[in-house]
Amino acid sequence: MSEAGGGRGCGSPVPQRAPWSLVATTAALCLVTATSMWTAGAAPMSREEKQKLGNQVLEMFDHAYGNYMEHAYPADELMPLTCRGRVRGQEPSRGDVDDALGKFSLTLIDSLDTLVVLNKTKEFEDAVRKVLRDVNLDNDVVVSVFETNIRVLGGLLGGHSLAIMLKEKGEYMQWYNDELLQMAKQLGYKLLPAFNTTSGLPYPRINLKFGIRKPEARTGTETDTCTACAGTLILEFAALSRFTGATIFEEYARKALDFLWEKRQRSSNLVGVTINIHTGDWVRKDSGVGAGIDSYYEYLLKAYVLLGDDSFLERFNTHYDAIMRYISQPPLLLDVHIHKPMLNARTWMDALLAFFPGLQVLKGDIRPAIETHEMLYQVIKKHNFLPEAFTTDFRVHWAQHPLRPEFAESTYFLYKATGDPYYLEVGKTLIENLNKYARVPCGFAAMKDVRTGSHEDRMDSFFLAEMFKYLYLLFADKEDIIFDIEDYIFTTEAHLLPLWLSTTNQSISKKNTTSEYIELDDSNFDWTCPNTQILFPNDPLYAQSIREPLKNVVDKSCPRGIIRVEESFRSGAKPPLRARDFMATNPEHLEILKKMGVSLIHLKDGRVQLVQHAIQAASSIDAEDGLRFMQEMIELSSQQQKEQQLPPRAVQIVSHPFFGRVVLTAGPAQFGLDLSKHKETRGFVASSKPYNGCSELTNPEAVMGKIALIQRGQCMFAEKARNIQNAGAIGGIVIDDNEGSSSDTAPLFQMAGDGKDTDDITIPMLFLFSKEGSILLDAIREYEEVEVLLSDKARDRAAILKDAETENEEQPFSENDSQNQSAEQMAGSQEADLVDQESPGESALNSHPESSSPAATDNAASAPPPDPSSAPAGNHAPSSLDGECTDLDNQLQEQSETEEDSSPNVSWGKKVQPIDFILADWNEDIEAFDMMEKGEL
């Protein structure tokens, strides 16, 4: 990913563009100035040790590359455990991962410019000859447009860039006559049919031989693509246009970027993960800087560097401001909803975001880059590698590690920006871990599980294209590299494109479309290659001071915490806040949290998550108190999870015209009547006044003998229960005040007591999320008299209908009753169909088949339950603070889809409608909820 040099000049923003060679040079001077200052204040690694580590990287590359050439070539990739090549169609399919393989010797092409960076010019010349002799780009195989662009087209262009550089030097490649460029042009034309859409966004896949939509192509029916897939083309396509003079490539890539910019969410300036290539509608509306979006942001900034178009920088700065406003929660980078960016979309991070600190270095925003990089390094020190995904409390979410290079990339760029030898030690750790845990006789094998150290028979081409390039550059001095790396920009696959392309074949109109949509503050540009006196204070320990509070972010220890508490007591000072005493409604407690650098994050499911930013603490002592508080909160949360877990309950609407067909999933309470041991509670519902139930009810006559509805928040659940019980209610239903929450997407939780004796509460209490609660409230608005059944599981519908018939026989028939009963008989078959859709005790409304949801299939994964014995003492503690809720599920769940409408409107029909029409409407509502779950609404 990132860029080896470039950006605006040092100091104030440059109002007029300088020649790009000058801009690249001034950017290099920024980094050199920083380096010289840092080495003056920190003990540098000796030249001998750096050379030793650099030679070690060379040996590791030889081991990987040599085994590929010996055991796999001309196959696309090496299978290092079985010492053979991976050929598409000859091995069991791995799904989308195999879309990178096109029977075009992928690893060899991806490694071309790495050979030159590592000063293996003879091997490079041999490799180019092999590519020209053996590689065929006209294969009948369906490949990923994105992967083929960044790996193969980028590899050919990077190889061409360095081939002409070597030819100019006069020693190697004297026979070369742009053959790699001609192959790149041929491949470029093969990819162009993918852009044949109304939006200009490319299809995600294409057949190299037959293109799109032809019967033989076996592709062209897809409707969705990821933002990064459509937005990571401009560097390679523009370079191809600038090298060849064929403008069509740059035009198509620009059109795709323009469309994505137009479709950004205007209020948040964020983009989603997946978009419909025909309509431009967002399919997945969560937004982050990791998988699915990552290189879109990267290419906006680098397109500015390579092409000199200000609109790309303005777009990047607009997006970056939104990222830092909503997604960045230092040191974390958490996905949010594009329409509700203050709400987190998931509680885990993926490994691809490790590139972002490197991009922030290019942007010039060093402090958050240091913070996030340090957090990632702490995770690596715990697991030896960065898991594919990990939770906000640093537990493994997805345990694989395919030897990704993004963290090494950010390490390299942070070292270039700071000159801090700490990052050389980080690189040394990466080298040691690769040799100790991933090295096998035939290469390096991906980790199947970082916790167990098990291997996968896989060595992706990007491992040679990027990992060894960044590690070698990290330890190399300028004289160790045979060309000036500052004259090139790195693509997302670390291929090198020369900066002089910015002044070559400039036939593309550079109309600034960005300013038509947004007016940017000049401050957006202040941190692009800033003055080093601003970026790096005259303190050689600047980076260390940022890293230090994060040292224990993953570790379990909490240094000096006990000693601090004892000293406080001896000195007569007020003891620090303990987790067991904390109350989210106490302003004094919230102020103490702020002083300790602890902030609260409200999650989508209604819970509150505590996050500590030690650098924001009032003092080092307060920071230590904050760490201890977070440790206690984690332990307290683990104890809550070990407590007896109650199963979900049911709120079943049994009155006309529902007769038990609507069953709402409800959370139980740890106090009051246990519905699993006693007969269900049945009664009509009534809203309490005040609605929050936090004081004596002013309408006791309305709730007397009924089930009271109360809203969550502002006081303890037990307090609400006592107030409605004193008013004569026979039960209570608490409805979540977090708009849009639903049992479909959030883990159920049980309502906890207030820490006091709750034996005085004798009525049943249940909890409904917002979506389920709105269904009940809509029913009340439509029918006024609504009767529900509170139980541990839903009753049989036939029994409820029989009870209703018995009640009707005991009462005089009115004309309307007769009509309704007749309508019920007419709807018998439809009722049976509806019941058949539902599993016992579960409403069809709440039963969404997961397999039918692409988001659920591709992305929903649950982390294992936390082990109390190994609970990390990091600075993140998911805690049930609002309403004292404790999780029923001992796992973090990803919300598979962002819902634009926070609570659906349910059409209940009119009371005079026959029951068959009511059931038909209800079936439509069920279908609507299913569609909403799939993201189709």
C-alpha positions, -999 to +999 in steps of 0.1 A: +000+000+000+016+033+008+039+057-009+076+060-008+077+097-012+056+126-023+030+150-010+030+188-007+060+208+003+071+212+039+056+240+060+024+257+050+001+243+023+015+250-012-011+271-031+005+265-065+017+231-077+054+226-080+070+201-105+065+167-091+102+159-089+105+189-066+075+179-046+089+144-041+122+158-031+107+181-005+087+153+009+119+133+012+135+162+031+106+161+056+114+126+064+152+131+064+148+160+088+127+139+111+151+110+110+181+130+119+163+145+148+152+112+161+185+094+159+199+122+179+177+113+208+174+076+207+200+047+206+201+037+170+205+001+158+241-005+147+249-006+110+262-041+114+229-054+130+208-037+103+229-053+076+226-087+094+188-083+095+187-071+059+207-102+048+183-123+068+154-109+048+173-117+016+178-153+027+141-156+036+131-143+002+154-167-015+138-195+005+103-185-006+110-175-042+134-204-048+109-230-036+082-214-058+104-216-089+115-252-081+082-268-069+054-246-083+063-226-114+046-220-138+016-225-115+001-194-099+011-201-063+032-224-042+016-249-017+044-250+008+032-279+029+029-303+000+057-287-021+037-283-053+020-257-073-016-245-069-034-247-103-069-235-107-093-264-112-069-290-100-073-283-063-105-281-043-121-247-047-115-222-019-143-199-031-135-162-038-098-167-028-092-186-060-104-157-081-069-143-079-056-173-098-057-170-136-031-196-148-007-167-155+022-175-131+008-150-106+036-153-080+064-147-106+047-115-120+039-103-085+076-107-075+092-089-105+100-055-089+107-071-055+137-087-072+151-053-082+144-037-048+164-066-032+192-060-057+187-093-075+190-078-110+202-109-127+173-129-113+150-101-124+163-103-160+158-141-160+123-137-145+113-112-172+124-136-199+103-163-183+072-141-182+076-132-218+082-168-229+057-187-207+028-165-195-005-166-214-031-139-207-058-155-229-070-183-206-106-195-203-108-187-166-129-163-145-108-140-124-113-111-100-109-077-118-096-062-085-070-089-078-059-091-115-054-054-116-034-049-085-013-081-088-009-088-125-014-055-142+004-038-114+032-064-114+037-060-152+038-022-149+062-023-119+084-047-137+084-024-168+091+007-147+123-009-132+133-026-165+135+008-182+154+022-152+179-006-154+182-002-192+190+035-187+218+026-163+234+006-191+243-027-174+211-049-174+181-052-196+197-038-227+176-061-249+144-049-233+120-032-257+088-025-236+076-061-239+061-061-203+043-029-212+027-045-242+016-074-221+001-049-196-017-032-224-031-065-237-043-073-201-058-038-198-079-043-229-091-077-215-103-060-183-121-031-200-154-051-208-159-053-170-168-016-171-198-021-194-223-010-167-246+020-165-228+033-135-192+028-148-184+006-118-168-026-131-182-061-127-163-079-099-152-108-122-143-113-159-134-142-181-099-135-196-108-152-228-145-145-233-151-113-213-185-106-198-220-120-203-213-145-232-225-180-224-189-192-224-178-165-200-197-180-170-198-145-154-215-112-158-246-119-137-232-103-105-249-071-092-226-061-063-190-052-058-170-039-030-160-003-028-123-011-028-128-034-058-142-005-079-121+022-064-086+006-066-079+009-103-068+045-109-030+041-103-026+011-125-050+022-152-037+058-152-001+045-154-010+023-183-025+053-201+005+075-193+030+048-204+011+040-237-008+071-246-041+052-247-063+074-225-092+050-223-078+032-193-075+063-171-109+075-183-127+043-172-109+043-138-117+080-132-154+074-140-156+046-114-140+069-088-163+097-097-194+075-093-183+063-059-177+099-048-212+109-060-227+080-040-210+087-007-234+093+022-236+131+021-243+138+058-214+116+071-191+116+040-186+079+044-190+051+019-204+016+025-186-017+020-207-031-010-225-013-038-248-023-066-229-018-098-261-010-118-282+012-095-255+026-072-274+016-041-254+007-011-259-030-003-238-031+029-240+002+047-213-003+073-181+017+069-146+014+081-110+014+069-105-024+066-117-051+042-139-039+014-130-002+016-093+001+026-075+007-007-103+031-020-091+057+005-055+048-003-059+054-040-076+087-036-045+102-019-020+084-041-039+094-073-032+130-061+005+123-057+009+104-090-014+124-112-014+159-097-052+163-096-063+184-066-098+169-067-084+136-055-068+152-025-099+171-016-120+139-017-095+121+004-094+149+030-132+150+031-133+112+038-103+114+062-121+140+083-151+117+085-129+087+094-113+106+122-146+119+134-165+087+134-144+056+128-112+065+147-115+057+184-078+057+193-062+033+192-091+015+176-107+018+142-143+006+144-168+002+117-199+024+119-231+029+100-230+054+071-264+068+080-258+067+118-221+071+121-222+075+159-233+039+161-207+011+158-216-015+132-195-043+148-173-049+178-143-064+160-116-053+136-100-070+107-063-073+099-064-053+067-068-021+086-031-025+096-023-005+064-039+026+077-011+039+100+011+039+069-015+059+050-017+083+079+021+088+076+016+098+040-012+121+051+011+135+078-011+126+108+015+108+129+001+106+164-029+083+156-007+063+133+016+056+162-013+047+185-030+023+161+003+007+151+013+002+188-021-014+195-016-038+166+019-046+177+006-056+212-019-080+196+010-095+175+031-099+206+003-118+222-005-141+192+028-140+172+008-128+142-021-105+136-053-126+135-076-120+105-100-104+130-099-096+167-124-080+191-122-047+209-110-065+240-083-081+218-096-117+217-093-137+185-123-134+163-110-151+132-079-170+139-063-173+104-033-153+093-023-156+056+010-138+061-004-104+054+021-076+049+001-045+059+016-043+094+052-045+080+042-018+055+031+006+083+061-003+103+084+008+074+066+041+069+065+050+105+103+043+107+108+066+077+087+093+093+102+092+128+136+075+124+127+059+158+148+027+161+119+012+180+104+003+146+135-016+137+130-037+167+094-043+156+107-054+122+131-077+139+102-093+158+084-099+125+114-116+110+118-139+140+082-148+141+081-157+104+111-179+107+100-195+140+064-201+133+057-199+095+088-213+079+085-248+064+109-268+042+093-256+010+087-220+018+065-201+043+030-214+052+000-193+062-013-198+097-045-216+100-049-207+136-026-182+154-037-197+188-025-232+180+002-225+154-014-248+129-005-242+092-025-239+060-011-251+026-009-216+012+017-190+003+000-161-014+018-141-041+015-109-020+038-124+005+067-121-020+054-089-036+051-069-004+064-085+028+100-089+018+101-056+000+090-036+031+112-056+055+142-051+034+136-014+029+131-011+067+167-022+073+184-009+041+204+023+039+202+044+008+234+029-006+219-006-003+193+001-030+204+005-066+179+032-074+163+061-056+131+047-040+119+083-035+112+086-072+084+060-071+050+055-055+039+022-041+006+007-053-016-012-028+004-044-039+037-025-033+044-023-070+065+007-080+053+034-105+075+064-113+064+098-102+074+113-136+042+099-150+025+129-136+038+150-165+035+124-192+006+121-217-017+144-197-047+142-220-073+136-193-095+166-184-089+174-148-121+192-141-125+196-103-158+181-096-153+178-059-159+215-051-193+213-067-205+192-037-186+204-007-166+234+004-135+224+023-119+241+052-082+250+045-073+231+077-079+199+058-046+205+040-025+215+071-013+180+077+000+170+042+037+170+045+037+194+075+066+213+089+087+189+110+087+213+139+050+209+142+049+172+134+078+162+156+082+183+188+117+189+200+114+159+223+133+127+211+109+106+232+078+119+214+068+086+198+077+067+229+054+090+250+025+081+227+032+044+228+039+040+265+002+042+277-006+014+252+020-010+264-005-029+286-035-026+263-034-063+256-014-075+286-032-088+317-010-071+342-018-038+358+014-023+372+014-008+407-023-008+409-025-024+443+003-003+456-015+029+445-046+020+464-028+012+496-008+044+493-041+064+489-055+049+520-023+057+540-022+093+528-058+099+537-067+106+501-101+096+487-098+060+474-101+056+436-135+046+421-140+008+421-158-010+393-183-026+417-194+008+430-197+025+396-231+038+385-236+052+350-262+076+363-239+092+388-224+124+374-196+123+399-186+088+387-187+100+351-164+129+359-140+105+376-140+083+345-132+113+324-103+122+347-090+086+343-092+088+305-121+065+303-150+072+279-183+055+272-193+041+238-230+034+233-233+002+212-261-005+188-275-033+210-281-009+239-250-018+259-223+006+269-187-001+262-159+014+283-127+025+265-096+040+281-073+064+264-045+066+289-030+096+271-062+115+279-059+109+316-053+140+339-021+125+352+000+093+351-015+084+385-050+088+371-040+067+341-030+039+364-063+042+383-080+039+349-061+008+340-070-008+373-107+002+369-108-013+335-092-045+349-119-047+376-147-040+351-135-069+329-134-092+359-168-080+370-182-086+335-168-121+334-184-128+368-217-116+354-213-139+324-207-169+347-240-162+366-270-183+358-282-175+323-319-174+318-334-184+284-354-159+264-391-154+272-421-148+249-447-120+247-476-134+227-504-112+215-535-133+221-564-109+215-584-104+183-573-105+155-539-120+163-550-150+185-514-159+193-500-156+158-476-128+169-449-139+193-422-114+203-389-125+217-383-110+251-355-109+276-360-121+311-353-105+345-332-118+373-359-108+398-397-111+400-419-140+391-400-168+373-422-177+343-404-210+339-417-222+373-451-206+374-481-204+351-479-177+324-493-143+331-521-131+309-536-096+307-544-065+288-516-040+284-515-003+294-489+024+293-476+038+326-474+074+334-446+085+337-436+063+308-402+056+322-417+043+354-391+059+376-415+075+401-449+068+416-474+063+388-499+090+382-524+066+364-527+037+388-563+031+378-551+025+342-526-002+350-545-018+379-549-055+370-530-051+337-495-055+323-478-022+324-456-009+296-426+012+306-396+026+288-360+017+295-337+043+310-332+069+338-335+044+367-330+008+377-351-019+363-360-030+398-372+005+407-395+004+377-409-030+387-416-018+423-434+013+410-458-005+387-463-033+412-474-007+438-499+007+413-515-028+410-500-041+378-498-078+373-467-077+351-444-054+333-429-050+299-398-027+295-394-014+260-359-004+248-353+034+243-325+027+218-343+033+186-339+005+160-326-021+183-339-056+176-335-092+188-327-101+152-293-083+153-285-078+190-277-104+217-305-108+241-299-098+277-315-102+310-325-074+333-304-074+365-314-062+399-302-031+417-278-049+440-304-049+468-328-076+480-355-079+452-376-105+469-403-079+473-409-079+435-435-106+428-447-097+393-431-110+361-409-085+341-398-089+305-378-068+281-385-060+245-361-044+220-373-013+201-384-032+170-405-057+189-418-030+212-429-009+183-450-039+170-468-041+203-473-003+205-487-002+169-511-029+178-523-008+208-527+022+186-548+003+161-569-019+184-567-001+218-576-033+238-546-056+234-542-088+255-508-105+258-495-136+273-461-135+292-446-170+293-414-190+290-425-202+256-454-194+232-486-213+237-502-234+209-523-212+186-551-237+185-555-237+222-557-199+222-583-200+194-603-226+214-601-204+245-614-175+224-643-196+211-652-207+246-653-170+257-675-162+228-699-190+236-703-177+272-711-141+259-740-129+237-731-127+201-731-093+184-734-089+147-697-079+144-686-109+165-705-132+142-688-117+112-654-120+128-659-156+137-670-163+102-639-146+089-618-167+112-632-199+098-626-187+062-589-180+071-583-215+085-560-227+057-540-194+057-536-196+094-521-231+091-497-219+065-485-191+087-481-214+117-461-239+096-435-211+089-428-208+126-408-230+148-422-238+183-421-208+205-408-185+178-426-159+158-422-160+121-415-123+124-383-131+142-372-161+122-349-150+093-331-179+076-295-169+079-285-188+048-306-165+027-287-134+037-254-128+019-243-105+047-250-132+073-233-158+052-201-139+044-196-118+074-214-130+105-189-148+128-190-151+165-161-149+188-156-176+214-169-168+249-144-151+271-124-172+294-125-156+329-092-171+337-075-154+308-095-122+306-072-095+292-066-065+313-066-042+283-084-009+282-117-021+268-144-036+289-178-043+274-200-037+303-238-038+310-242-004+325-274+011+310-302-005+330-278-030+345-281-055+317-260-087+314-255-105+282-274-138+276-250-148+248-214-151+259-203-138+225-200-107+205-223-106+175-218-087+143-247-068+130-249-083+095-267-053+080-272-016+088-309-008+088-316+026+074-351+027+089-347+023+127-381+009+134-404-005+108-440+006+105-464-024+107-497-020+089-523-037+111-553-032+088-587-021+100-608-039+126-636-043+100-614-062+076-619-100+074-592-120+091-579-134+058-570-099+046-554-092+080-533-124+077-523-115+042-511-081+054-492-098+082-475-121+057-464-090+037-450-075+069-431-108+075-417-106+040-407-070+045-388-079+076-370-107+058-361-083+030-349-058+056-327-084+072-312-091+037-306-054+031-331-054+002-351-025+018 
